[in-house]
Amino acid sequence: MSKKIGSAIIKAVRDYLFPIGEELERKPEQPESEVQETAKKLATDSQDRQLSKRIFIVHGHNKEMRESVARIVEKLGLETVVLDERPNMGRTIIEKFEDHSDVEFAIVCLSPDDIGATDDGEPNSLKKRARQNVVFELGYFTGKLGRGHVSVLFPESDDFEFPSDYLGILYISYDSRGKWKFDLAEELKSVGYEIDANKLYS
């Protein structure tokens, strides 16, 4: 084979393979660009979620606890959603709840308001429990917002039956010293709210 023919073959092969090589080099850039775009969108969505100032307060019969939590949330510059304080407008309870549940964070006041036991238990096995609506709303917001966006406050008691599916989850102790206020502020801050804990001293 002459050098001239050999050079022509090499050139033809090179001309054929070069565009393929360029295409292979370009292809990894496209998925990377898509990943960056997705990450950017998720970050934006997360930021939008964190900026919502509506905080739903789930409560039972302990009005003192409900009021204390609501006032602290307001002190921190956030808006409270307490179902009892909203007009009924001819709705059922579940309709009213659903209409006001468009929040990004929920605080659940798990106060021991009811007493119960399993039907095969002894009479002395009765324990204090949270109201059924409180347990229901705790589950609802945990599923909707994720556990990180739900804080549970609980007055510590030896005679209390914690919701079985929520055992092991850390909660905030609603203590008489007021440490719970700062713990709650930390939880809100951890999910992206701009919180100034110094406001709690005023």
QUISUL-V186158 format. One record per pair of residues at least 24 apart in sequence whose C-alpha atoms are under 10 Angstrom apart, sorted by the first residue. I is the first residue (numbers start at 1). J is the second residue. Records with the same first field share a line. If there is no record, write none. Layout:
# QUISUL-V186158
I = J + J
This chain:
# QUISUL-V186158
46 = 191 + 192
47 = 191 + 192 + 193
48 = 104
49 = 103 + 104 + 105 + 191 + 192 + 193
50 = 104 + 105 + 149 + 188 + 189 + 191 + 192 + 193 + 194
51 = 104 + 192 + 193 + 194
52 = 78 + 79 + 102 + 103 + 104 + 105 + 193
53 = 77 + 78 + 79 + 80 + 81 + 103 + 104 + 105 + 193
54 = 78 + 79 + 80 + 81 + 100 + 101 + 102 + 103 + 104 + 105 + 106
55 = 79 + 80 + 81 + 82 + 101 + 102 + 103 + 104 + 105 + 106 + 107 + 149 + 150 + 188
56 = 80 + 81 + 82 + 83 + 100 + 101 + 102 + 103 + 104 + 105 + 106 + 107 + 108 + 141 + 150
57 = 81 + 82 + 83 + 105 + 106 + 107 + 108 + 109 + 137 + 151
58 = 82 + 83 + 106 + 107 + 108 + 109 + 110 + 133 + 134 + 135 + 136 + 137 + 138 + 141 + 152
59 = 83 + 84 + 107 + 108 + 109 + 110 + 111 + 130 + 131 + 133 + 134 + 135 + 137 + 138 + 153
60 = 108 + 109 + 110 + 111 + 112 + 113 + 114 + 130 + 131 + 132 + 133 + 134 + 135
61 = 109 + 110 + 111 + 112 + 113 + 114 + 130 + 131 + 134
62 = 109 + 110 + 111 + 112 + 113
63 = 109 + 111
65 = 109 + 110 + 111 + 153 + 154 + 155 + 174
66 = 107 + 108 + 109 + 111
68 = 181
69 = 107 + 108 + 109 + 153 + 174 + 180 + 181 + 184
70 = 107
72 = 181 + 182 + 184 + 185 + 199 + 200
73 = 107 + 181 + 184 + 185 + 188 + 200
75 = 196 + 197 + 198 + 199 + 200 + 201 + 202
76 = 185 + 188 + 193 + 194 + 195 + 196 + 197 + 198 + 199 + 200
77 = 194 + 195 + 196 + 199
78 = 193 + 194 + 195
80 = 106 + 107
81 = 106
97 = 137
101 = 137 + 140 + 141 + 144
102 = 144 + 145
103 = 141 + 144 + 145 + 149
104 = 141 + 144 + 145 + 146 + 149 + 150 + 191
105 = 141 + 142 + 144 + 145 + 146 + 147 + 148 + 149 + 150 + 151 + 188 + 191
106 = 137 + 138 + 141 + 142 + 145 + 147 + 148 + 149 + 150 + 151 + 152 + 188
107 = 138 + 141 + 149 + 150 + 151 + 152 + 153 + 184 + 188
108 = 134 + 135 + 137 + 138 + 141 + 150 + 151 + 152 + 153 + 154 + 171
109 = 134 + 135 + 138 + 151 + 152 + 153 + 154 + 155 + 172 + 174
110 = 134 + 135 + 138 + 152 + 153 + 154 + 155 + 162 + 163 + 171 + 174
111 = 153 + 154 + 155 + 156 + 157 + 160 + 174
112 = 154 + 155 + 156 + 157 + 159 + 160 + 161 + 162
113 = 160
114 = 160 + 161
115 = 159 + 160 + 161
116 = 160 + 161
117 = 161
125 = 159
126 = 159 + 160 + 161
127 = 158 + 159 + 160 + 161 + 162
128 = 157 + 158 + 159 + 160 + 161 + 162
129 = 159 + 160 + 161 + 162 + 163
130 = 154 + 160 + 161 + 162 + 163
135 = 162 + 163 + 166
138 = 163 + 166
139 = 163 + 165 + 166
142 = 166
148 = 187 + 188 + 190 + 191
149 = 187 + 188 + 190 + 191
150 = 187 + 188
151 = 183 + 184 + 187 + 188
152 = 184
153 = 180 + 183 + 184
154 = 180
